[in-house]
Amino acid sequence: MGIKKERGFKRLALYSESLKKVLENINAVGFEVIPVDSSIGRVLFEDIYSGVDVPPFDRAAMDGFAVRSVDVTGASETNPIRLRVVGEATTSKEFTGSVGELEAVRIDTGARMPEGADAVVLLEDTDYREGYVDVYRSVSKYSNVSLRGEDIKRGQLIFRRGHFLHPVDVAVLRSLGLGSVKVFRKVKVSLASVGSELKDIGEELKPGEIIESNRIMVSGVLSKWPVEIVRSVILPDDPVSIRNFIDVSVKDSDLIVTTGGTSLGKGDIITDYIYEVGEVLFHGVALQPSKPVLFALVNGKPFIGLPGYPVAAAISTYMFVEPAILKMAGVRGLKVPSIVRGRLVRRVASKLGMLQVVRCSVRKVDNEYLVEPVYASGAGVLSSLSRADGFLIISENIEGYDAGSMVDVIIYRDVIGYGEDL
């Protein structure tokens, strides 16, 4: 049963409890079959077992001469052993004969080992002369040979269901000869920014109106995951528009995300509508900034209402929407953030009982990372995100950090330093 709407945020849920409630009330989506070559960044729907040996035959691991190891026992610089060269093996043309006593075959890296040979003498340890090769180093059995199944054996478990496919993983799938793969389908998301004051680029701005920017930020964060944005719209503070958006999104989306209108004012029409038609599981989180986050189920479909201020919207996207997407996309395992440990250049205060997320810039000076808080007047200062590199998260049970403290910053950029020489 959902909670009832109250005046003011009298009860704020802890972030950890709120996120747990989100994850407990969402499920993974279904599957589709796609070409392996299109599967980078997708999530496996089933375990993958190899149907072949990789490599599929014994092959040379180095350029040289395929020999019988017994024939070159004792070979050295002062005691070379001469072998008769009976052919050549390349990756495009194998040697079809057999290597007999005191015989050798010139062989390239990756070429199939000829019958009878069990080792490869490196090219630099030999001296080739018309029809013969002098070997100056002995080799043991299987030296410089990549054996059949050495990389992957037939029947071997390669990846488990829920594996997020990296480019190197897709290369492995191709090496197994797979042309297609069963993956979780993309999570369908309906996204809206709510507010009559919000306008799109190109529209004429009247007094009090602003350009909307939250949708590009939210969809950008989600773009690294298997997500399909079904619709992305700006909604006025109008009950009919909001009702129509929710009604159609419930039918064709897996997750509904809105920014704005999640406080408890008279103008927050979407909050009123969600309380009317949905089951609200929490509204208000002890997270600064980002307190007015709302989570509900509308006809069984999850709805996450984010604050409208851009900094709060960005933080709550990372803290709530992204983890929800990972579960719905079927991802198993732990998302490991990029973390830089550095020295705080000035004190940062925090309020007990609130999980504080502080925007910080990071730079490297004399082999040490320095962390500088990006001070801003509030959650509406969008440029503070572009001046920062990551977030310093301060626990609910401490009152901040003193200057000089060593802290961990979760980096949201791929490159930091703004062109500085790091």
Summary of the structure (lengths in Angstrom):
residues: 422
radius of gyration: 31.1
end to end distance: 53.3
largest distance: 96.5
contacts: 1344
relative contact order: 0.14
helix: 20%
strand: 34%
